[in-house]
Amino acid sequence: MKRVIACTLIPLLVLAACGGSNSGNIGGGVNNPPPAAGFSITPTNGLAVAKVTYQSAVSSGEVASLAGSGITADNGGGFNKPTVTNQHGGTLATLLQKVPLPPATTPCANAGSVTVTLDVADILLLGSGALSSGDTILAEYDICDEGLGEIIDGTIDSVVDAFEGNIFAFAYDMTMTMDLVDFSATTDTDAVTVNGDGTATLKLLQAPYVEASVSGNLLATVTHSTSETLTNFSSAQTYDGRVVPSPSTLSAAGTLDSSELAGVVSYSTPVLFEAFDTNYPHVGELLVVSDGSSARLIAQPNAVDVVIEIYSNATGTGAPDSTINTTWAELTAL
């Protein structure tokens, strides 16, 4: 999903999960091509494979903001950390505050509009900041420019699965299923369009300790220069702002078909990534596998360096065929 869509779509995840019926047919009925074949991961392509896969794995967890988490998008350290700050006027709480009764069209700050249709079981309950299981929120963005450097377009259709707390106070735990149709963010330099469906769980009741997770069947992302499809993916992140320095964690798994790679790879985090504040991870491993070969990305204790080990097996174990030494700055650069 790349960082272009950061402050809008992402601070923590594009949910794609929960067995939506259109997992094989998204974006207005466009059929998905069959997945590409695997390829050999070698010392020659190992750095690119690790870089593209890490960035995609991180971005798969960057859509919880669409469910109202307010997770920040670019707070350093190679992956985003959840917070409870509302970053964008399009988050769920702000939409609900704008629209007392559905449907309603609200102009965006600079241009365009957003139309929100609510179907809630209890309007009085909503007025107190609570949602009920089965409540639906349909947000249709029409070239919406809120003056934040991005123009938003497309549709987000959401269903609340479980809720506890107060949405307006940003103090709640919630599970929400979402369907994104041609949802896009356009900046001066790029445009990102996302299609997919999924379910995210946000835990904000103990803020500033925050958890956010997503699991999905399919998420397709297109930019001006790249395209990628994630399938059977999941991502989970935590952030603990109660202590200093503030620790954060990231785990992820899935399958990636990217135009930047020669074929499909699968990835997982056999060792949880851990970081402090805005630093890069000092602990953690990402295992990338394709066609009987693998690359193991290993965070180093100084939170600066990264080691990538290349293997001619699918487990990333034993003596590596070769080792690539790099840095987080190089690995996360776009």
Secondary structure as the mmCIF struct_conf table of DSSP 4:
data_model
#
loop_
_struct_conf.conf_type_id
_struct_conf.id
_struct_conf.beg_label_comp_id
_struct_conf.beg_label_asym_id
_struct_conf.beg_label_seq_id
_struct_conf.end_label_comp_id
_struct_conf.end_label_asym_id
_struct_conf.end_label_seq_id
TURN_TY1_P TURN_TY1_P1 LYS A 2 LYS A 2
HELX_RH_3T_P HELX_RH_3T_P1 ARG A 3 ILE A 5
HELX_RH_AL_P HELX_RH_AL_P1 ALA A 6 LEU A 9
BEND BEND1 PRO A 11 LEU A 12
TURN_TY1_P TURN_TY1_P2 CYS A 18 GLY A 19
TURN_TY1_P TURN_TY1_P3 SER A 21 GLY A 24
STRN STRN1 ASN A 25 ILE A 26
TURN_TY1_P TURN_TY1_P4 GLY A 27 GLY A 29
STRN STRN2 VAL A 30 ASN A 31
HELX_LH_PP_P HELX_LH_PP_P1 ASN A 32 ALA A 37
TURN_TY1_P TURN_TY1_P5 PRO A 43 ASN A 45
HELX_RH_AL_P HELX_RH_AL_P2 GLY A 46 SER A 59
TURN_TY1_P TURN_TY1_P6 SER A 60 GLY A 61
HELX_RH_3T_P HELX_RH_3T_P2 ALA A 64 ALA A 67
TURN_TY1_P TURN_TY1_P7 GLY A 68 GLY A 68
BEND BEND2 ALA A 73 ALA A 73
BEND BEND3 GLY A 76 PHE A 79
TURN_TY1_P TURN_TY1_P8 GLY A 89 GLY A 90
BEND BEND4 THR A 91 THR A 91
HELX_RH_AL_P HELX_RH_AL_P3 LEU A 92 LYS A 98
BEND BEND5 PRO A 100 PRO A 103
STRN STRN3 ALA A 104 PRO A 107
BEND BEND6 ALA A 109 ASN A 110
STRN STRN4 ALA A 111 ASP A 119
BEND BEND7 ALA A 121 ALA A 121
HELX_RH_AL_P HELX_RH_AL_P4 ILE A 123 GLY A 127
TURN_TY1_P TURN_TY1_P9 SER A 128 GLY A 129
TURN_TY1_P TURN_TY1_P10 SER A 133 GLY A 134
STRN STRN5 THR A 136 ASP A 145
BEND BEND8 GLY A 147 GLY A 149
STRN STRN6 ILE A 151 ASN A 166
TURN_TY1_P TURN_TY1_P11 ILE A 167 PHE A 170
STRN STRN7 ALA A 171 THR A 186
BEND BEND9 ASP A 188 THR A 189
STRN STRN8 ALA A 191 LYS A 203
TURN_TY1_P TURN_TY1_P12 LEU A 205 PRO A 208
STRN STRN9 TYR A 209 VAL A 222
BEND BEND10 HIS A 224 SER A 225
STRN STRN10 SER A 227 ASP A 240
TURN_TY1_P TURN_TY1_P13 GLY A 241 ARG A 242
BEND BEND11 VAL A 243 PRO A 245
HELX_LH_PP_P HELX_LH_PP_P2 SER A 246 SER A 246
STRN STRN11 PRO A 247 SER A 258
TURN_TY1_P TURN_TY1_P14 SER A 259 GLU A 260
BEND BEND12 LEU A 261 GLY A 263
STRN STRN12 VAL A 264 PHE A 276
TURN_TY1_P TURN_TY1_P15 ASP A 277 THR A 278
BEND BEND13 ASN A 279 ASN A 279
HELX_LH_PP_P HELX_LH_PP_P3 TYR A 280 PRO A 281
BEND BEND14 HIS A 282 HIS A 282
STRN STRN13 VAL A 283 SER A 290
TURN_TY1_P TURN_TY1_P16 ASP A 291 GLY A 292
STRN STRN14 SER A 293 ALA A 299
TURN_TY1_P TURN_TY1_P17 PRO A 301 ASN A 302
BEND BEND15 ALA A 303 VAL A 304
STRN STRN15 ASP A 305 TYR A 311
BEND BEND16 SER A 312 THR A 315
BEND BEND17 GLY A 318 ALA A 319
BEND BEND18 ASP A 321 ASP A 321
STRN STRN16 SER A 322 THR A 327
HELX_RH_AL_P HELX_RH_AL_P5 TRP A 328 THR A 332
#
